[in-house]
Every structure is written in C-alpha cells, then in structure tokens.
Amino acid sequence: MSGLTIPRCTMPVPDCVPPLHLEALETVLTKVRRWRPFDGESLLDDVGADLYSVVPTEGALDDRDLRLSDHLMQLVAIADATEAGQRDLEVEQLTEWASRLRMKAMLGNHLQAVGHLRRMTWAVSELSELSERLSAIKCSREAA
C-alpha cells in the first residue's frame, strides 16, 4: 500500500450558528411533544359509532365531542398545511364549516347535543374523504 497524503485545509471555518434562538427551539420542542400522528382507524371508528349507532347517553357526549373536535382539528390542519382549500372550493367550505362547528359548544337538551355531535361527525367524515381524494389526485398528478 502506498502512503496517501491528505492535504490540510488552511481556509478559515465559520462558527456554527443555530438556525433558531433558544425560545424558538423550545416552542418547536413543545409542539413536537404535543403532536399526535393522524389515526385514520380511530377516526373511522368514531364516525361509525356516532353516525350508525344508537343515540349516545348523556355521559358519553362529552367524550365523543372531545374526540370529534380533535379529529376536526387535525383534518383542518392537514387541509391547511397541504393548501387543499386553495385547490378545491369544497375543501375550503368544509374546513370553514368544521372550524365553526368546533367553536360551538354543545348547548340545549340531549337531542340537540346529539344533533351537534352528528354534524361534527358528518364534517369529519366528509373532510377525511375529501383529503383522501385530493391526496390521490396529487399523487397521480405527480406520477404523471
């Protein structure tokens, strides 16, 4: 084997500068810790339970409302991040409707609360179907 000589670099190397300051890094870390991956199976289970089952009891309404609000929040965030609403008017209208539904509290009697819950479920179902369709369209366009 012959001796290989590696030349030394004599150029100055700039100091490392982090891309974010400490507070911004802490904000990113907090968001990463709160992040939950999208769970389509759970979403479908909740949609099926709320649209196709018997009327839920009053004790189950708060839990279902919270779960559906989480699903809506994730779907709206996905639509915003992928700019789906800018490409499809139906998605934009659905995300606006879903955002308004999330803001509304379940008020009134038991059947009114169930109606609100079912409207939220319908919005979750429609948004998830539209996001799947848009993903398929985008993937097929990129492949073409």
N, C-alpha and C positions, 0 to 999 in steps of 0.2 A: 504494500500500500504506500502510495506517495503522500507526503505531507501536504495538507491543504491549508493555505493561508487565508484567513478571513480578514478582509480589510477593516480597520476601525473607522467608525463614523466620527467625524470631528465637528459635525454641524450641531448647533445648539438645539435642544429638545424643549418645546414649550411646556410650561407647567400644566398639569391636568386641571381642568375647570369643570366641575359637575354641571350637568345641564339644568338643574333646578336648585333653588336655595332650600334650606332646611325646612321651612314652613310648608313649601310646596311639596316636598318629598313626604312630609308627614300627612298631608292631605291625600296624596296618592295612596300611601300605605293604608290609611283609614278606609278609603274607597275599595281597595283590593280586599281588605279583610271583610267588608260588608257584602262583597259581590257573591252572588249565588249563580251557578250555571243554570241556563234555561232547562227546565224539566218538562218536556212535552208530554211525557207519560202521566205525570201528576196533573197537568193541565187537562188532558183528555178525561182523566178520572173525575176531576171536579166538574167539568162540563157535563159529563154523562150523569153524574149524581144529581146535579141541580136542574137539568132540563128534562130528564127522563124518569125521575123517581117521584115518589110521593112527596107531598108538601113537607118541608123540614119543620121540626119542632122549633119553638122559640129559643130554646137553649142552644140549638145548632146554628142559628142565623148569624151570630157574631163571628163565629169561627169561619163559616163559609164566606161571609162578607170580607173578612181579612184575607183569606186565601185568594178570592177573586180579585181583590184590589191589587194584591201582589202580582198576579198573572197579568192584569191590565197594565200595571206599571212597567213590567218587563217588556211586554209586547209593544207598548208605545215607545219605550226607549230603543228597542230594536228597530222599529219603523223610523224613528228619528235618526238613529246612527247610520242606517243604510240609505237615508234620504228617500225612502219608499213613497212617502207622501208627496214628494216633489215630482215623482214619476207617474203617480197614479192618484187621480182625484178621489176614487173610492177609499183608498187607504187614508188619505188626508181627512176625509169626512169621518171615517170610523175612529181615527185617533183623536179627533176633536170630541166626538161623542163619548168615547171611552174616558177621556180626561174629565169631561163634565160629570159623567156617572160616578167616577171615583171621588169627586169632590162632594157629591151629595151624601148626606147621612141617611141611614135607614130610619125614616120617621113614620109615624102613623101606626095603624094597627098591624096585626100579624100578617094578614093577607097583603097589605100594601108593602110591607117589608119583603115578603116573598116575591112580589112583583118586581121590586127594585133589584133583588138578588138575581132574578131570572133575566132582567135586562142586562145586568152586568155579565151574566153567563153567556148571553147571546153575543155581546160585544167581544168577549174573549174568544168565542168560537169563530166568529167572523174574521177577527183580526188574525187569528192563527192560520186560518185557511188562506187568507189573502197573502200573508207573509210567505207561506209555503209556495203559493203560485208565483209570487214575484221572485222568490229565490230560484225557482225552476226556470223562469223566463230569463233571469240574469245569467244563470249558469249556461243555458242553451245558447244565449247570445254570445257569451264569451267563448264557448266552444266552437261556434260557427265562424 
